[in-house]
Amino acid sequence: MSHPHPELAAPAPLVDGGVRIVALGGLGEVGRNMAVIEHAGQLLVIDCGVLFPEDHHPGVDLILPDFEYIEDRLDDVQAIVLTHGHEDHIGAVPYLLRLKPDIPLVGSMLTLALVEAKLKEHRITPYTLGVKEGMRERLGVFDCEFVAVNHSIPDALAVFVRTPGGTILHTGDFKMDQLPLDRRLTDLRAFARLGEEGVDLFMTDSTNAEVPGFTTPERDIAPAIDKVFRHAERRIIVACFSSHVHRVQQVLDAAEKSGRKVAMVGRSMVRNMGIAADLGYLHVPDNVLVDVKKLDDLPDDRVVLICTGSQGEPMAALSRMANRDHRIDVGPGDTVLLASSLIPGNENAVYRVINGLMRLGANVVHKGNAKVHVSGHASAGELLYCYNIVKPRNVMPVHGEWRHLVANAALAEQTGVDRDNIVVAEDGVVVDLVDGRARIVGAVPCGYTYVDGSSVGEFDEALLKDRRILRDEGFISVIVVMDAATGKIAAGPEIQARGFAEDDEIFNQVRPKIEQALAEATGKGVTESYQLEQVMRRALGSWVGGKIRRRPMIIPVVIQA
């Protein structure tokens, strides 16, 4: 089993006839999935998604893959193949197309419709190529065949990439639900046929690799949803992903059965479900859907709201309801249904929202206390099934945190894949497929690209560190006016602090120390404002660290008068 090393060098040029694979996101994290395949000087991109920020990313809106590896080679990119329409697979497409708008987008009908709506907001008109299962398309040197897979959004595809240097089967996100709501099964016959042809590298979804057995069928949660609808006293508020068409369908069906009206809340929810309904993926029963503005005219026990915010996102509708910052006023008797799983890293935010809603008197139903959600990813039993069907020569687990990738690699080894032919890599690690063998050959720079308001990639880890210090440790400014003629203090030091429990008078203890440090510095001939500011920073920082046990951000200012 190949493991990356933190000190991997830059890779040598790709050998003639070889195939190179570089993940620019999605390995070691759940989100921002993006893989780049190279052969004969041409590139193929598979997925281009976003990662949502966590608590240690203050002020960040989105996290993108690092495009630096391909920025100088965008003319070589033959297409961006999108496996399905979730944000962690399509969300970064607008930011890549900003660099070169005419890169073709290849995907299924629903996937392209969702990404086109997103691109419209960015004023980008893409060149698209719609595909469906069973189709083959030549994209430069890459011969791509598309295979139906089942996931928590309709129209998901796996892609089989044929090149003269080797073949790659990339599953995208998938599971093997045998009773899918849309009757669209993962095409195991196609997997077997491709296995017979020969799969040199199998890139497999790892998200549920630690979960034993098989993922529960979507149909099995319908009784739990119906039960919620039967017992709810007042309004029902359902939170799920804005692209989870299957879950919204189940809620619409339950609402029709119980005689309730449904309103959708949130721009992305309204937009995506409108697209799904227009394309025939979502069946909206007659007279069930109403505008959210008309809810006040309906009795509470006849109302269902579908909104975003199932992951505790601070600006999403559900979080704002929990904080009483939304037009929907949640209260006693209301039932809130969280119809989603917990994405790793979001647990604290979700529990904060649950506690906030329960404090307001709502009954909160979630995966922890009812069977109201099933995963969209293949569990260990399904992955074993796939390895035995495909019989790949090499395996590269994708889509997951490090623990998921390692668990998936162990499953591949159990089915007989040679340990030396299993590549566990992380973002930026370069894997070459040469003569039927996959090997790690180096690494390329691959960091996080942050979206902060209107700026993209314009700030780095250093700025995030400053924000974390401001949030966690507080802020102190110290201002001194120096007499330019005598070099002595004319006014100050004036100290202002924010984020401290202590009274400002405590800083009276450090003023003499700052004055002494400045006197010693000017006595040695130091006159430049910047140098004197650093003297103040050191004197104040040393005292605060020893006395208050804090390491705040210190802004020293010296004014020469």
N, C-alpha and C positions, 0 to 999 in steps of 0.2 A: 504494500500500500504506500503510495507516494504522498508525502506530506510537504507542504511548502515550508520554507525557511525564511525568517524575517530578513535575512541578509542576502536574498537571491539577487544575482547580478542581472543587468540588462541582457536579454536573450540575443544570441547570434542571429543573423538573417535566416529566414525560413529556407530550408533546403528545397531544391527543385522537386516538385511532385508531392511535397508535404502539405499538410493541412494544419493551420494554427488556430487555437481556440483561446480567447481571452475574455473572461467575465469582468465587466466593468461595474457590476453591482449584482446583488442577490446571493452571493456566497458569504456566509458568516452573518447574515441578517435576513429578516423577513421583509422584503420590499426591494424597490429600485432594481428590478430584474433586467439585466441586459447582457447579452453575449455577442461577441464579434467573432465571426469565422472568416479565415483568410485562406485563399488558395490562388496560385498563379497571379499574384498581384492584385486580386480583387477581394472585396470585403462584403460580407452579408451580416446584417445585424438582426438578431432575434430578440424581440421585446425591447422596451425602453420605458421603464416605469419609475415611480417615485417612492421614496421612503418618507413616512410621516415622523416629525420630530418628537423627541421624548423630553423629559424634564431637564436633561442636561444640555438642551439646545434652546436656551431662552431667546425668544424673538424670532426664531426661524419658522418660516411657513412650510417649506418643503425641502427635501434633500434629493438631489439629482445624482445620477451616475456621473463619473468623471469622464468627460468627452476628450480630454487632452490626447489620449492615445490615437484617436482617429481624426482630430481636428485638421491636421495637415493633409489628410487623405480622404476627404469627403467625396472627391470626384471618383474614388475607387469603390464607394459604397453602391452596390447594385440595387439594394432594396432594404427596407426595414420590414421584417416579417413579424406580425403581431399574433400571438397565440390565442389571446382572448381579451375582453374589454375591461378588466379590473385596473384600477388606478396604479397598482404596483407593477403593471405591465405596459400601460399606455400613457401614464401621466406625464412622462418627460418628453414625449414626442414633440410637443410644440417648441421646447427649448432646443432640441436637436435640429428641427426644421428651421428655426431662426437662423442657424448657421448656413443651411443650404436647403431652401424650400422645395426644390424639385426632386428630392430623394423619393422614389416610389414607396408607398405604403401598401403592404400586402396583408390581407386578412379576410375573415368572414364578414358577412353582410352586417351583422349587429356590431361587431368589433369596429369596423370602419365607420359606421354611423355614429358610434359614441365618440370616436377620436375626431371625426370631422366636426362634430358639435363643439368639442373642446378647441379645435384649431380655429373655428369661426371667431371665438372670443379673442384669439391672438391675431386675428386678421390674416390668417394664412389659408390659402386654398391649395390643398395637397393634390398630388397625382396619386390616384389609388388604383389598385387592382384587386377586385373581389374574387375570392376563391371559396370553394367548399370541399368537403371531404371527398376523396377519390380523385381530385384534380392534380395534375402535374404542371408545373410552370418552370420554364428555363429563365433563370435570373443571372445573366452573365454566365460564368462557368459553373454556377450552382443549379443543379436540377432538383427542384423541390417538389415533394409529394406530400399532400395534406391528408391527415387521418383524424377522424372524429374521435374526440375524447369527451367524457362527461365531467362537468365541474359545477360550481355553484352559480354559474352564469351560462346562458345558452350559447351555442355556436363556438365552443372552444375547440381548438385544433392542436394536434401534435404535428411536427414537421420532420420529414425524412429528407435529409440533404445528401444528394449524391454528388461526388466530385471524382475526378480521375485519381485523386490521392487518397480516397477513403470515404466511407459513409457515416453519417451521424443521424441518430434518431433522438430528437429533443421532444420530451413529452409536454412541455409547458406545465401548467397546473392541471392535475387530473385526479379522478378517482374511478372506481369501477362499480358504480351504483347499478344494480341489476333491475331496478324498478324505477327508472328516472321519470320525473314528472312530464318531461317532454318526449319520452320514449326514445331518446337519442343515446344509445349505448356507446361506451368506449369500444372502439372497433378492434377487438382482440384478434379477429381473423386477419386484419391488416397487419397487426403487430407480428403475428406468426409468419405471415408471408414475407414481411421484411426481414424477419429473423432468418428465414430460409435463404433469402438473397444474401444476407450477411450484414450485420451491424457492427462496424468497427468501433464506434463509440456511442454508448447509451447515456444520454444526459437526462437524469430522472429527478422528478419532484421529490424533495426530502422532507417537506413540512411535517408530515405525520409519521415519519419513519420510526419514531420511538413508541408509537401507539400500537399495541398488539392487535391481531385479528383484522377484521374488515370494518370499514367505515359504515355507519348506520345509513340505510336508505332514506332519502328525503321524505318519502311517503310516511315513514314511521312517526314523524313529528306532527302530522295533521291532527291526530286525536288530542295531543297536548294543547295545540293551538285552539281547537274546538272547545276544549275544557275551559280554557281561559275566557273565551267568548261567552260560554254558558254562565259562568259564575261572576263575571264582572258586573259591579253594581252601577257604575257611572261610565265615564269615557274610557276607551282603551287607546293607549298610545304605544305604537309599535316602533321600535328603533332598529334599523338594519342598514346595511350598506346601500348606497344609492344606486348600485348596479346589480343588486341581488334580485333578479327578476323572479326566480322560483319562489323566494320567500314572500315577495309582494303578491304573487299569484295566490299563494295559500291564504294570505290575509284577506285578499279580495273575495275568495271563495267562502271563507268563514264568515265574513261580514254579510255576504248575500244570504247565507244560510240562517243567520241570526237576525236579519232584518235591519242591519245597521248601515249607515252611510259612511263613506271613506273620503277623507281629504288628505292630500299629500302636502307636506311642509318641507320647505328647503328647495333652493334653486336647482341643485344637482339632482335631487330626487324627482322633481317635477319634469325636468328636462329628459333624464334617462328613461323614466317610465313612459313618457310621451313617445320617445323614439321606439322603445320596445313594443308599445301598443300599435304604433303606426306600421311597424314591420311584421306584425303578427306573432311576436314572441310572447306577448302578454295579452290575455283575454280579459277584458274589463266587462263584467256583467252589466246589463242594462240598468240604468238609474241608481247605480251604487256610488259612483264618483261624484263628489260635490266640491265646489270651490271653498277654500278654507275660510273665506270671508263670510260664508253663509252658515257657519257652524253655530253662531249665536241664535239662529232661528230654530235649531233642532234640540230636542231633549237630550240630556247628557247620556242616557242609556241607549241612545241610538247613534252614537258618534264613535268613529275610529279615526285616529290620526296616524299616518305613516311618516316617519321623519328620520333624519340622519343623526349620528352621534353615538352609535353603539360602542365606539371605542373610547368614549370620554373626551373627544376632541373639544377643546375649550370654546370654540366659536360655533360649534354645531348646535342644532335646535335643542337637543335633549339636555345638553350641559347648561344652556341658557335657561331652560325651563327649571332645572334643579336650582339655579342661582336666582330665580325670579326675575330674569332679564329677558322675558319673552312674552308675547301677547297671549300665549296659552298659559293659563294660570293653573298649575297642577295642585290638587288638594285631596282631602280625605275622600275615599271611595273610588278614586281614579286607579286604573290598573296600567302599569307600564310594563311592556313586554320587550325584553332585550333579546332579539332574535339573531344572535350572532355569537361567534366564539371570541375568546380573548386573544388578540394578537400579542405575542411576547413583548413585554416592555410597556404595555398599556394598562396593566392590572391596576395600579394605584389610581390612575385617572378614572377608570371605570368604577371602581369601588367608591371613589369620592362622589361620583354622580349618583350611584345607587343609594348611598347614605343620605345625600341631599334630597333625593326624591322621597325616601322613606320618612325623613324628618318632616316633610310637608304633608305626610299622611297617606301617600300613595302605596299601593300594593305592587311590589316590583317582582316580576317573574323573569328569571334568567336561567342560563344553562346550569348554574350551580344548584338550583332548587326545582327544576322541571325540565322535561325533555323537549325544549323548544328550539333547539338548533342542532344541526349536524354539520360536520366539516365538509369542505369541498375538496379535500386531499386524500389520496390513497394511504391507507394504514399499512402496517408491516406485511400483513397477509397478502394484500393486493400487490405490493411491490415484489414480494417473493414470486407470486404468480407471473408477473411481467418478466422478471429475470429468467424464469424457466421457459417462458414462451419465446422470448427474443433471443436468448443465448448469446449475449453480446461478447465481443472479444475484449473490449475495454469498457469501463464504467467511470463516469464522472458525476457524482451527486451534485445537484443544483437546488436552488430555492430553499434556503433554510439557514438557521444559525449553525454554529460549529457542531453542537451536539446532534443536530438533525443530520448533518452531512456524514458524521462518523457513524451514526446508527444505520444510515442507508448503505454506507460502504460495507458494514458488517453483514447486512442482509445479502448484498451481492456476493460476498465471499462465501456465505453459507450455501448459496446455490451453485458454487463451483467456479466462479470467476476467480482467476489467479490473483492472489494478493498483489503481485507486482503490476497487475493490469488495472488496478483500481486507483484513481487519482482523486485525492481529497485536496482541493485547492481553495484559495480565497480570492477576493477581488484583486485584480491586477496580476495574478499569477498566470504565466504563459505556458500553455500545454500544446505540444506538437504531436500530431498523429503522423507517423512516418513508418512505412512498411508494415502497417497493421498494429503498431505499438504506440500507445499514448504515454508521453513522458513530460514531466515538468522540466522546462529548459531555461527558466529565468522569470523575471517579473518586470512590470512597467509601473511607473507612478500611477497611483489610483486612489485618490482621496475622496472626500465628500465635497459636493458642490452645493452650497446653500442658497436658497431663494429667500430673500428677506425683503418683503414689500416689492418694490419695483427693481431691486438690484439682484442680479444673478451672478454668483461666483465672485462677488466683489469684496467679500470678507472671508476670513480664514479662522483657523482654530485659535489664533491669538486674540481675535476680537471676541470670540465666544468665551474665552477664558476671562477677558475683562468683564463681560456681562455676568458670568457666574460669580466673579468676585464682588461686583456691585450688588448682586442678589443675595449672596451668602455672607459677605464680610462687611459691607457698608462702604462709606465714602467719606473722606476728610479732605477739605481744602485748607491750605495755609498760605496767607498772603502777607508779604512784608514790603514796605516801602524803604528803599535805601537812598541815602543822600549821596549823589554821584560825586560831590566834591570831597566829602570827608570819609566816605566808605562806611559810615555808621548808620544804624537803623533809625529812620525818621518816624516810622509808624509801624505798629504791629509787634509781634506776629498776631494776626487775626485768624482764628481757627473756627471753621464751620464743619460740623459733622452730621451725617445722615445715616440712619440704620443702626444707631447705637442706643442701648438701653440706658447707659449712664448719662447723667446731667452734663451739659456742656462745661460746667465749672470745673470738672475733673481735668480739663485741658490746661487749667492754670498751672498745674504741676510741671507741664512740659515746656511752657514758654521760656523759662530761664535757660533750659537746655538748648533750645533752638537759638536763642540769643548768643549763648556762649559758643556754639558751633560756628555761627556766622562770624563772630568776632575773631575766632581762631583762623578761620579761612581768609578773611580780609587782611588779617595780620600777616599772612603768608603771601599776600599779593594777589589773591583770587578776587577778580572784579567782574567777570562775565556773569550775566544773569543766570544762564543755564547751569553753570557750575555751582553757583550759590543755591539754586533750586534743588540740586541733587544733595547738597549738604543738608538742607532742611528736610528733604525726603528721608535721608538716612537717620537723622536725629529723631524725627517724629515716628518713623516706622519702628525703630529699635525700642522706643519707649512704649508704643501701643502694643507691640508684640509681647513685651515683658510684663506690662501692667495690666492690660485688658485681655491678653491672650487672643488677639485678633490680628488678621492680616488684611486690612482694608485697602481699597484703592486710594492712593494719596496724590493729590494734585497740588504741587507747590508753585507759587507765583511770586517772582521778585520784580518789583517795579522800581526802576532807576529814576530818581527825581532830582 
